[in-house]
Amino acid sequence: MAKTVVLTVGDAYNLGFGKNRIRYAGMPSDKVYSIVPMKWEFFYRGYSWNQFYPVSKRDINIDGIDIHIEDVNPDEIRLIVG
């Protein structure tokens, strides 16, 4: 079941039980946006990394979850998850 999610810069969304949490990191340029997958392991210790995508890239997959980017701007991103 698909769900629409709107994230502003710094907001996070959990992709599901046992899946990564993602955070919108904004747009370092007018042609690139960044999403940060955050992996949690071992008593709340975790790690994360920036993934950079061209604005033209509208379909991505993070931790086995399909995500469609409806709209992206420097302040927020609108996703359809699932």
Summary of the structure (lengths in Angstrom):
residues: 82
radius of gyration: 12.2
end to end distance: 6.0
largest distance: 37.8
contacts: 203
relative contact order: 0.30
helix: 0%
strand: 61%
